[in-house]
């Protein structure tokens, strides 16, 4: 029976270069491919994280649902405080609404996508 192997995830955004720079600095991933409309990052696992330019991009509103997030990324860290500080220095925003009773933290990337930091 065939098995599908997840090769990557692509996020819509207005500026692929800027968002790729943010996630590259956050994760240590490096550029695999880059064009005006698409950037892909990778690491030694061969997984790719892509960023695709979308005309008239509208950032998700979190926790609101007027423009709902259609996915979010979860990142594990040995030191969540340290990773949060790095993300904020790179341009992430920490919204006031933080579900999960402190078990994880929700941040918004520079394009407005929510992502979580977990221990």
Residue pairs with C-beta under 8 A, 6 or more apart in sequence:
6 47
7 46
7 47
7 48
8 40
8 47
8 48
8 49
8 50
9 48
9 49
9 50
9 71
9 73
10 38
10 49
10 50
10 51
10 52
11 19
11 49
11 50
11 51
11 52
11 71
11 111
11 113
12 52
12 54
12 57
13 19
13 51
13 52
13 53
13 54
13 57
13 111
13 113
14 53
14 54
14 57
14 111
15 53
15 111
16 34
16 36
16 37
16 38
16 39
16 51
16 52
16 53
17 34
17 39
18 110
18 111
19 39
19 51
19 109
19 110
19 111
20 31
20 34
20 39
20 40
20 41
20 51
22 90
22 91
22 92
22 109
22 110
23 29
23 41
23 49
23 51
23 109
24 30
24 31
24 41
25 86
25 90
26 75
26 83
26 86
26 87
26 90
26 92
27 41
27 43
27 49
27 75
28 43
29 41
29 42
29 43
29 49
30 41
30 42
30 43
31 39
31 40
31 41
32 40
32 41
32 42
32 48
33 39
33 40
34 40
36 53
37 52
37 53
38 50
38 51
38 52
38 53
39 50
39 51
40 48
40 49
40 50
40 51
41 48
41 49
41 50
42 48
42 49
57 111
58 67
59 67
59 111
59 112
59 113
60 67
60 68
60 69
60 70
60 112
60 113
60 114
61 67
61 68
61 112
62 69
62 95
62 97
62 106
62 108
62 112
62 114
63 95
63 97
63 99
69 113
69 114
72 113
72 114
72 115
72 116
73 113
73 115
73 116
74 104
74 115
74 116
74 117
74 118
75 83
75 115
75 116
75 117
75 118
76 118
76 119
77 83
77 117
77 118
77 119
78 119
80 105
80 117
80 118
80 119
83 117
84 94
84 105
84 107
84 117
87 107
87 117
88 94
88 107
90 110
91 109
91 110
92 107
92 108
92 109
92 110
92 115
93 107
93 108
94 105
94 106
94 107
94 108
95 106
95 107
95 108
95 114
97 106
98 105
98 106
99 106
100 106
103 118
104 116
104 117
104 118
104 119
105 116
105 117
106 114
106 115
106 116
107 114
107 115
107 116
107 117
108 114
108 115
109 115
